[in-house]
């Protein structure tokens, strides 16, 4: 058999084996066998020295064509095998998108945030603006412009955390009232605002006190504002938060920034006004403080107290939540016990 015939037979058998290779490993073994240094093509070409000088180039060129044909066949079969392998993998890993997804637990606002949101929604609907300010505050705005000069004994009720002599953690959101009074242009209309936020006092934590809690303060300044306007506003808020069956009662009190000042009581949740141990048999429970803005507060903000007046109030959302839901320890709100917090899964409930 001539050398050319040997090469043709190697090509024919090689291409047949390549087309029959069932996997990439087998295909690679065939490639190495055919094209390697110890393969049949290399072995056959050792006989090229016995050919005439004229035949040698022709057979060498033919051998190169066979190498190219085998290389091309190997590449084509590799592409087919890889495509087949990919299709099999895709079929095995196929996802049925018609199946229902895994349920994801949905959270809800914290119960105190629910109360704050309810208050904010109410007052936005009444035309108030919502103002927020810094928790690190100046003594000037936190105390002095609220008619609490330095060394005033009423400051003891709001002892707080001082960062310096003039900088402190705010004890109330009232500083936003002073800032708003300074900037408001009364020629464009009355000032109606609420200011929700976190406040700080150097209290010892117990079931009814915390060194950090929430507050929503409100302020209305205009001409001809009376105590009747204040009472109507407080009744609307109490009934929005607690229900239409609840009423309020105003009792004389003292706050440096209001004159006259009142403590605001709401109908007892436990006995609905009949008298019980919870309300000490009065039928009422204290919920917030309020009053008519002191003229000094207006004057220090540059507002003419002979023309303008108004009312202010301060609400504790933490206390509202305790009363509304019968929680007897304020610390329960801050422990992040999901079992406890999940009881308040609906906004406003």
N, C-alpha and C positions, 0 to 999 in steps of 0.2 A: 504493500500500500504506500502510495507516494506521501510525501510530507504534507502536501496541500490537502490530500484526502483525509489525513489524520486530523488536520486542523478543522476541516469541515465537519468531521464526526464529533470532535470536541464541542464545536459550536452547537450542533444539533442536539446533542445530549444535554449540554449545559442549559440551553434555552428551555428545554423540556423540564428539567429539574427546577429551574427558576420559577416557571409558571405554576408548578405544583407545590411550591413552598407554602406551608399553611400558617407560618408565623414568622416574626421578624428574626428570631434566633436562628431558625433553620435557614432562612434566606441569607443571613450573614455568614453562616458556615459554608454555604454553597459558593458565595462570592470569594471568600478566602481560599477555598479549595481551587477554584478556577483561575483566579488572578494572582494567587500567591507565588512566591519564589519557588516553591516545591510543587506547583500545580502542573496539570497536563500540558498547558500551552508552553510553559517554560521548558518542560521536558522534551516536547516535540521539537522545539526550536534548536535544541542541541544538535539536531541532525542537519542544520542549515549549512554546516561546513562541508558537507558531502555534495552540495549542489554546485552547479557551475556558476561562475561569476554573473552570468546573465540572469539566472533563476533566483539568485539570492535576494535582490531588491524586490522582485515580484512577490515572493513568499513572505518576506518581512512585512511588506505593505499589507498583504492579505491577513497576516497575523494581527497587525494593529487594528484592522477593521473588525476582526473577530472580538478583540478586547473591547473595542468601543461598543459593539452590539451587545456584548454580555453586560457591560457597565450600564448601558441604557435600559436593558431589560431588568436588571437588578433595581434600578431607581424607580422604574414604573411599577414593578411588583411591590416595592417598599411603600410607595404612595397608596396602592390599593389596600395593602395590609393595614397601614396606619389609619386610613379612612374607615375600614371595617372595624378596627379596634375602637375608634372614637365613637362610631355609631352604636356599637354594643354597650360602651360605657354610658352614653347618653340615654339609651333605652333603660339601662339598669338604674340610673339615677334620676329618672323622670319624676317630676313633681306634678301631682294632680291639683291644679289650681282651683278646681271646683269644690275641693274639700273645705269645710269651715276652718277659719283660723283659730289659733289658740287664744282664749280670752285673756285680755290684759286688765288687771285690776285698775280701776279709775279712782283717783283720790278726790279729795274735796278740800275747800278752804278750812283752815283751823277754825274751831268754834268761835274764838274771839274775833278772828277776821270776818267771820260771817256777821257778827253783831256790828262791827265797824262798817262793813259794806252796807248793811241795812240802814244804818244811821246816815251814811254818806248819800245813799240813793234817795232817802227821804228829803234831805236838805237840798240836794241838787234840784229835786222836783219843786222845791219851794223858792228857787231862785238864788240860793246861796252859792258862793264859790268855795272851793276846797284849796286851802293853802297848807303847805308843809314846810318845815324849816329844820335847822341844824339841831342835833341832839347835844352837841357841845356848844354851849351858849355863853354869852356875856352876862355878867352879873347885872349890868345896866338894864338889859331887856328882861331877864328872868325875874328880877326883884325890884330894882329902883323905879322903873317905869310902870310897875304894877302897884305903886304907892307903898313899897316896902323899902324904905331907906336903910342904909347900913345901921346895924345894931337895933333894928326894930324887933321887938319881942316875938312878933308873929313869924319871923323867919325860923324860929326854933321848930315850928310845926312842919317845916319843909327842909330840914337839914339834908344836905346832899353831898356829892362827891366833888371836891374842888381840884382842879388841875393847876390853878394858880389863884392868886387873890381875886382876880377879875374874870377868870374862866372856870366854868363848872359844867357838870352834867345837868341838863335842865330838869327842874322839878315839876314842870307843868308845860303845856303847849301854849300858855298865855303869851310868851314872847312874840309869837306870830301875830297876836292882836296888836301889840305895840308897834311892830314893824309895819303892819297893814295900815294902822292909823297914821303913821308918819307919811306914808306914800299916797294914801287915797285922796282923790280929787272929788270933794263933796259937791262941786258944781255939776258933776256928771251923774249924781244920784247917791243913794244911801250905800253904806258899807254893810254887806251881809256875808259873813264868812264862817266856816268851821275849820278847825285845824286838828286832824287826827295824828297820833304818833305815840312813840314810846317815851316814857319819862322815868326819872330815877330819884330815889330818896334813900337815905341811910336808915332804912327800917330793918328790924330783925324779922326774917322770914318766919311766918306762922300761918295758920289756916286762913287768916283774913288779910295778911299784909305780905308785901313782897318789895324787895329793893328795886325791882324793875317791873313796871306795869304799863298799861295803855290808857290813853286819855283822848277824848274828843271835846274840844272847847269851841263854843260858839259865841259870836259877837254880832250885834246889830246896832248901827249908829245912824241916826237920822233926826230930823226934826219931829217933835211931838210923839216920841216913843214912850209908852207907859208900861206900868207893871201888868196891865191887862194883856198887852201884846206878849209879854214874857210868859204869862200863865197859859195863854192860848197855844203858844209854841210848845211849851212843855207837855201840855195835855196831848197835843198831836203826836209828839215823839213817843210818849209813854204808851199810848194806845196803838201806835204803829209797831212798837217793839213787843209789847206784852199782850195786847188784845183790847178790843173795844169795851170790855167789861171793867177795865181798870180806870181809876180816877187818881188825881193827885191832890196833895195838901201842901200848902206853903206855911213854914214856921219861921219866925224872925231868927236871924243868926248874925254872925259877924265874919266878913272877909275884908281885908284891907283895900281891895280893888273895886268893891261894889258898895253902894250906899243908897237905899237900904239893901240888906242882904237877906237871903232866905235859904233854909234847908228844904229840900223837896222830898216829900214822902209819896209813895205809891201804895195803892191798895194791897194788903197782904196777900201773897200768892197762896198761902196755906189755908187761910180761913175766909178769904174774900171779904175782909172787913168786919167779920163777926168777933174777932178777938181770940188769940191762941197764944201758946207758949213762944212760938216763933216771933211774933210781933209784940210780945210782952203785953198781950191783951189790949193793945191799942187799935188794932185793925189796920195799922200802917207800917211800912218799912221805908227807912231812909235810903234814897238812891243817888242824890246828887246835890250840888250847891249852885246857887245862882244869885242874881241881883241886878240892880240898876248900876251902870258903870259910874264909878266915883269921878267927880269933876276933876280931881287931881290927875287921874290917868289921861283924861282928854287934854288937859292943859300941857302936860309934859310931852304929849305927842304933837302939840301945835294946833289942836282943834279948839275952836271957840265953844266953851262949855255953856255959854249963855244962849247959844243957838241950838247946839246939837246935844243929844243925849241918847241913851240906848241901854240895852241889857246884855248881860253875858251869862254863860252857864258852862259848867264843866261836868262831863259825863265819863264814868269809868266803865268801859266795855267789859272789863274783867268782872266787875261787880254785877253788871247787868246780866252777864252769862251765868254767874253763880245763882242769882235770884231766879232767872227765867227757867233754869234747868234743875234747880235744887241741889247744886254742887256745894258741899260744905267745906271744901279745902281748895283755896286758890292755886296751890302748888300742883294740883292734879292737871291743870291746864298746861304746865311747863315740863312735865315728865316724859312727854312724847310716847306715852303708852297707847299704841294703836287701838287696843281693845277698848280703852276709855274714849278715845277721840272718835272712833267709828260710830258711837251712839249718836253723833251729831252729823249724820251723813247728808242731810238736806239743808240747803241754804235757807235760813229764816225759820227753820222748824225748831 
